[in-house]
Amino acid sequence: MIVAIDTGGTKTLVASFNKSGVLGSQVKFPTPKDTTEYIKVLRQTITDNYAGKTVDAIVVAIPGVVNNGVVIWCGNLPWKNFDIKSALSGVLGKVPVYIENDAKLAGLGETRFLKPIPAQSLYVTVSTGIGTGITTNGHINPALRNSEGGHALIEYDGVVREWESFASGRAIYETYGKYAHDITSKRTWRQITDRISRGFLAIIPILQPDIIIIGGSIGTYFEKYGQQLQDILKEKLPSHIPCPKFVQAKYPELAVIYGCYYYALDSFAAKTAKN
């Protein structure tokens, strides 16, 4: 069994997969802002649901920058230099604990759903902020695992700004006073599409992915801007750089959880190959 944990800014989802990759029961709880309280609640949840069962790995997704099991920074949680791996160590005895960024895991999960698996995919979650995950040949690219596309510096309205500062769900609400599900104006969606396109115009020439997967809350409304986004990119990208295919995330609410599962499988495979 693999225990998968999706830590969000407001809620945390704990789930499990059996050996066949079938998703089991799920438990949710509000994400505590305090790190001590978070670990207390998470350890209790894991113990209550999985103690005494055969668990092969625990994978925790974090909405921030992760380095060797330490949460360096989180955009929507006041966590800095939080050694979550050590804090969870021993919760189920010798069961290994893996910590990874949530957007990278979501990209891994969504990419493994694709047939055939592309040589390189770019997952972009457009939600409160913007997160990115780069997957190469169906695995998180280790050389690019610390990339933060949402923090790409783009000139917008004459000012150099982070992409997510003007194109994320939070930025859209601050600009238009409405959440995406309340926006019906085609003119407004054209403006939002222009904002989103700016980051892609900077990222695509560098990565040149085969496919781009859009997730997150704004990704849910992909039909309102997807075609227009591709039209803008095809028009503005250099002629020798093709516009990648865009698709909507298949399981936007569970992409991170499935990514945790595949991450555990990849970790097992790497360990076996090393030995």
ZAKOLRO-247864 format. One record per residue (C-alpha): residue number from 1; x, y, z. Coordinates in steps of 0.001 Angstrom, whole numbers. Example, Ala and Ser with C-alpha at 12.3 -4.5 7.8 and 13.67 -1.06 7.14 Angstrom:
2
+-----+---------+---------+---------+
! seq !      c1 !      c2 !      c3 !
+-----+---------+---------+---------+
!   1 !   12300 !   -4500 !    7800 !
!   2 !   13670 !   -1060 !    7140 !
+-----+---------+---------+---------+
% end
This chain:
275
+-----+---------+---------+---------+
! seq !      c1 !      c2 !      c3 !
+-----+---------+---------+---------+
!   1 !       0 !       0 !       0 !
!   2 !    1091 !    3545 !    -759 !
!   3 !    -157 !    6447 !    1359 !
!   4 !    -540 !    9685 !    -610 !
!   5 !    -946 !   13088 !    1041 !
!   6 !   -1941 !   16254 !    -832 !
!   7 !   -1235 !   19242 !    1407 !
!   8 !   -3128 !   22316 !     241 !
!   9 !   -3268 !   25862 !    1515 !
!  10 !   -6714 !   25262 !    3022 !
!  11 !   -7222 !   21483 !    3224 !
!  12 !   -5169 !   18296 !    3268 !
!  13 !   -6258 !   15092 !    1533 !
!  14 !   -4922 !   11723 !    2708 !
!  15 !   -5548 !    8661 !     522 !
!  16 !   -4084 !    5259 !    -262 !
!  17 !   -3441 !    3002 !   -3234 !
!  18 !   -3282 !    -785 !   -3252 !
!  19 !    -671 !   -2782 !   -5178 !
!  20 !   -2792 !   -2593 !   -8330 !
!  21 !   -2919 !    1199 !   -8194 !
!  22 !   -6562 !    1353 !   -7157 !
!  23 !   -7427 !    4443 !   -5127 !
!  24 !   -8843 !    3614 !   -1709 !
!  25 !  -10590 !    5597 !     995 !
!  26 !   -9888 !    9297 !    1456 !
!  27 !   -9689 !   11515 !    4532 !
!  28 !   -9701 !   15316 !    4518 !
!  29 !   -8912 !   17852 !    7223 !
!  30 !   -8279 !   21623 !    7296 !
!  31 !   -4579 !   22349 !    6885 !
!  32 !   -3231 !   23888 !   10105 !
!  33 !   -1082 !   26968 !    9533 !
!  34 !    1139 !   26056 !   12456 !
!  35 !    3746 !   23437 !   11522 !
!  36 !    3610 !   21690 !   14892 !
!  37 !    -156 !   21356 !   14702 !
!  38 !      42 !   20167 !   11078 !
!  39 !    2447 !   17367 !   11996 !
!  40 !     342 !   16429 !   15018 !
!  41 !   -2874 !   16126 !   12980 !
!  42 !   -1152 !   14395 !   10064 !
!  43 !     626 !   11832 !   12226 !
!  44 !   -2629 !   11090 !   14042 !
!  45 !   -4500 !   10681 !   10743 !
!  46 !   -1850 !    8340 !    9362 !
!  47 !   -1746 !    6302 !   12562 !
!  48 !   -5524 !    6040 !   12870 !
!  49 !   -5979 !    4856 !    9286 !
!  50 !   -2842 !    2851 !    8435 !
!  51 !   -1149 !    1572 !   11601 !
!  52 !    -906 !   -2210 !   11499 !
!  53 !   -1343 !   -2322 !    7721 !
!  54 !    1340 !   -3116 !    5152 !
!  55 !    2451 !     294 !    3890 !
!  56 !    5378 !     522 !    1469 !
!  57 !    5775 !    4306 !    1304 !
!  58 !    4321 !    7645 !    2347 !
!  59 !    4463 !   10466 !    -200 !
!  60 !    3632 !   14016 !     880 !
!  61 !    2875 !   16779 !   -1636 !
!  62 !    3655 !   20336 !    -535 !
!  63 !    2566 !   23611 !   -2228 !
!  64 !    6011 !   25158 !   -2127 !
!  65 !    9736 !   24740 !   -2686 !
!  66 !   11086 !   21460 !   -1331 !
!  67 !   14751 !   20464 !    -947 !
!  68 !   15765 !   17090 !     520 !
!  69 !   12561 !   16780 !    2521 !
!  70 !   12722 !   20336 !    3844 !
!  71 !   10023 !   22848 !    2894 !
!  72 !   12046 !   25956 !    2060 !
!  73 !    9084 !   28198 !    1294 !
!  74 !    5330 !   28000 !     713 !
!  75 !    3225 !   30498 !   -1186 !
!  76 !     -37 !   29984 !     706 !
!  77 !    1260 !   28673 !    4028 !
!  78 !    3616 !   30482 !    6449 !
!  79 !    6167 !   27679 !    6328 !
!  80 !    9906 !   28228 !    5951 !
!  81 !   12767 !   25764 !    6505 !
!  82 !   10267 !   23198 !    7771 !
!  83 !   11906 !   19748 !    7960 !
!  84 !    8739 !   17798 !    7368 !
!  85 !   10550 !   14578 !    6453 !
!  86 !   12267 !   14391 !    9839 !
!  87 !    9058 !   15397 !   11599 !
!  88 !    7179 !   12476 !   10022 !
!  89 !   10014 !    9988 !   10383 !
!  90 !    8946 !    6821 !   12149 !
!  91 !    5234 !    7521 !   11974 !
!  92 !    4771 !    3983 !   10599 !
!  93 !    8040 !    2473 !   11746 !
!  94 !   10564 !    2060 !    8942 !
!  95 !    8196 !    3053 !    6135 !
!  96 !   10051 !    5585 !    3911 !
!  97 !    8668 !    9123 !    3669 !
!  98 !    9056 !   11144 !     460 !
!  99 !    8354 !   14890 !     151 !
! 100 !    7809 !   16647 !   -3189 !
! 101 !    6241 !   19773 !   -4682 !
! 102 !    2553 !   19375 !   -5498 !
! 103 !    2664 !   20824 !   -9033 !
! 104 !    5508 !   18466 !   -9978 !
! 105 !    3509 !   15528 !   -8649 !
! 106 !     329 !   16650 !  -10412 !
! 107 !    2292 !   16905 !  -13650 !
! 108 !    3662 !   13416 !  -13115 !
! 109 !     198 !   12002 !  -12477 !
! 110 !   -1429 !   13714 !  -15452 !
! 111 !    1431 !   12791 !  -17791 !
! 112 !    1223 !    9105 !  -16893 !
! 113 !   -2446 !    9190 !  -17933 !
! 114 !   -1425 !   10175 !  -21479 !
! 115 !   -1052 !    7564 !  -24201 !
! 116 !    1563 !    7563 !  -25530 !
! 117 !    3596 !    9253 !  -22813 !
! 118 !    5235 !   12356 !  -24375 !
! 119 !    8973 !   12912 !  -24407 !
! 120 !    8432 !   16143 !  -22495 !
! 121 !    5319 !   17607 !  -20914 !
! 122 !    4702 !   20827 !  -19042 !
! 123 !    1990 !   20847 !  -16385 !
! 124 !     718 !   24268 !  -15338 !
! 125 !   -1708 !   24713 !  -12489 !
! 126 !   -3414 !   28101 !  -12585 !
! 127 !   -5105 !   28500 !   -9240 !
! 128 !   -4453 !   30852 !   -6309 !
! 129 !    -933 !   31013 !   -7721 !
! 130 !     728 !   29383 !  -10735 !
! 131 !    2757 !   26207 !  -10369 !
! 132 !    4608 !   24185 !  -12987 !
! 133 !    5898 !   20646 !  -13344 !
! 134 !    8225 !   19374 !  -16067 !
! 135 !    8089 !   15679 !  -16879 !
! 136 !   10564 !   13980 !  -19215 !
! 137 !    9818 !   10507 !  -20594 !
! 138 !    7134 !   10072 !  -17954 !
! 139 !    9281 !   11029 !  -14947 !
! 140 !    9875 !   14253 !  -13033 !
! 141 !   12954 !   15789 !  -14623 !
! 142 !   15558 !   15838 !  -11806 !
! 143 !   17553 !   18645 !  -13436 !
! 144 !   14456 !   20889 !  -13574 !
! 145 !   12640 !   19765 !  -10420 !
! 146 !   13269 !   23113 !   -8692 !
! 147 !   11929 !   25198 !  -11562 !
! 148 !    9217 !   27701 !  -10619 !
! 149 !    7426 !   28803 !  -13775 !
! 150 !    4893 !   30868 !  -11857 !
! 151 !    7732 !   33096 !  -10700 !
! 152 !    9078 !   33683 !  -14214 !
! 153 !    9772 !   37402 !  -14615 !
! 154 !    7634 !   38949 !  -17344 !
! 155 !    7169 !   42561 !  -18385 !
! 156 !    3485 !   43397 !  -18016 !
! 157 !    2006 !   46914 !  -18121 !
! 158 !    5509 !   48324 !  -18294 !
! 159 !    6659 !   46614 !  -15106 !
! 160 !    8739 !   43443 !  -14690 !
! 161 !    6561 !   41144 !  -12586 !
! 162 !    6218 !   37502 !  -11659 !
! 163 !    3847 !   35673 !  -14021 !
! 164 !    1498 !   34602 !  -11233 !
! 165 !    1256 !   38192 !   -9921 !
! 166 !    -973 !   39138 !  -12867 !
! 167 !   -2296 !   35839 !  -14302 !
! 168 !   -3196 !   33648 !  -11310 !
! 169 !   -6646 !   33111 !   -9855 !
! 170 !   -5839 !   35547 !   -7051 !
! 171 !   -4716 !   38190 !   -9553 !
! 172 !   -7854 !   37691 !  -11647 !
! 173 !  -10066 !   38185 !   -8594 !
! 174 !   -8140 !   41269 !   -7501 !
! 175 !   -8417 !   42752 !  -11004 !
! 176 !  -12032 !   41961 !  -11875 !
! 177 !  -13613 !   41504 !   -8457 !
! 178 !  -14974 !   38098 !   -9471 !
! 179 !  -13912 !   34484 !   -9288 !
! 180 !  -13539 !   32585 !  -12564 !
! 181 !  -16861 !   30769 !  -12163 !
! 182 !  -18662 !   34139 !  -12024 !
! 183 !  -17005 !   35648 !  -15109 !
! 184 !  -19232 !   35428 !  -18185 !
! 185 !  -17949 !   38366 !  -20239 !
! 186 !  -16116 !   37233 !  -23378 !
! 187 !  -14149 !   40486 !  -23318 !
! 188 !  -12918 !   39736 !  -19799 !
! 189 !  -11919 !   36206 !  -20756 !
! 190 !   -9958 !   37607 !  -23731 !
! 191 !   -8052 !   39817 !  -21297 !
! 192 !   -7433 !   36896 !  -18947 !
! 193 !   -6212 !   34799 !  -21882 !
! 194 !   -3751 !   37536 !  -22823 !
! 195 !   -2419 !   37576 !  -19270 !
! 196 !   -1975 !   33800 !  -19217 !
! 197 !    -290 !   33795 !  -22631 !
! 198 !    2542 !   36073 !  -21485 !
! 199 !    4195 !   33417 !  -19349 !
! 200 !    3866 !   30751 !  -22009 !
! 201 !    5516 !   33028 !  -24567 !
! 202 !    8565 !   33129 !  -22277 !
! 203 !    8591 !   29463 !  -21255 !
! 204 !    7743 !   27603 !  -24479 !
! 205 !   10834 !   28678 !  -26478 !
! 206 !   13054 !   27430 !  -23636 !
! 207 !   11387 !   24087 !  -22846 !
! 208 !    9605 !   23331 !  -26141 !
! 209 !    7369 !   20678 !  -24560 !
! 210 !    5378 !   18253 !  -26678 !
! 211 !    2240 !   18960 !  -24678 !
! 212 !    1042 !   21412 !  -22043 !
! 213 !   -1492 !   20275 !  -19448 !
! 214 !   -3575 !   22968 !  -17757 !
! 215 !   -4907 !   22281 !  -14264 !
! 216 !   -6029 !   24197 !  -11199 !
! 217 !   -9213 !   26194 !  -10635 !
! 218 !   -8685 !   28358 !  -13749 !
! 219 !   -7868 !   25197 !  -15674 !
! 220 !  -11402 !   24055 !  -14934 !
! 221 !  -12644 !   26746 !  -17355 !
! 222 !  -10244 !   25804 !  -20131 !
! 223 !  -13049 !   25776 !  -22704 !
! 224 !  -13478 !   29546 !  -22209 !
! 225 !   -9945 !   30406 !  -23307 !
! 226 !   -8074 !   27316 !  -24537 !
! 227 !   -8489 !   27838 !  -28271 !
! 228 !   -7848 !   31564 !  -28060 !
! 229 !   -4710 !   30914 !  -25997 !
! 230 !   -3319 !   28609 !  -28661 !
! 231 !   -4212 !   31136 !  -31384 !
! 232 !   -2265 !   33868 !  -29570 !
! 233 !     754 !   31625 !  -29120 !
! 234 !     738 !   30441 !  -32727 !
! 235 !     665 !   34063 !  -33854 !
! 236 !    3401 !   35349 !  -31558 !
! 237 !    5834 !   32457 !  -31223 !
! 238 !    8770 !   32477 !  -33679 !
! 239 !    7879 !   30545 !  -36830 !
! 240 !   10491 !   27838 !  -36149 !
! 241 !    9111 !   27106 !  -32659 !
! 242 !    5900 !   25056 !  -32817 !
! 243 !    3016 !   25752 !  -30461 !
! 244 !    2584 !   22683 !  -28254 !
! 245 !    -700 !   20864 !  -27966 !
! 246 !   -2765 !   22051 !  -24991 !
! 247 !   -5038 !   19747 !  -22990 !
! 248 !   -7087 !   20146 !  -19848 !
! 249 !   -6087 !   18114 !  -16804 !
! 250 !   -7990 !   14829 !  -16777 !
! 251 !   -8336 !   14566 !  -12995 !
! 252 !   -7670 !   18082 !  -11651 !
! 253 !   -8853 !   17263 !   -8119 !
! 254 !   -6873 !   14014 !   -7839 !
! 255 !   -3838 !   14691 !  -10045 !
! 256 !   -1569 !   15288 !   -7053 !
! 257 !   -2701 !   12106 !   -5291 !
! 258 !   -2059 !   10004 !   -8400 !
! 259 !    1281 !   11759 !   -8789 !
! 260 !    2201 !   10628 !   -5269 !
! 261 !    1462 !    7043 !   -6303 !
! 262 !    3626 !    7179 !   -9422 !
! 263 !    6377 !    8981 !   -7514 !
! 264 !    6526 !    6095 !   -5049 !
! 265 !    6728 !    3572 !   -7910 !
! 266 !    9548 !    5560 !   -9525 !
! 267 !   11384 !    5764 !   -6194 !
! 268 !   11103 !    1980 !   -5735 !
! 269 !   12405 !    1410 !   -9288 !
! 270 !   15347 !    3775 !   -8753 !
! 271 !   16257 !    2073 !   -5486 !
! 272 !   16105 !   -1365 !   -7102 !
! 273 !   18279 !    -232 !  -10021 !
! 274 !   20816 !    1271 !   -7618 !
! 275 !   21078 !   -1972 !   -5665 !
+-----+---------+---------+---------+
% end
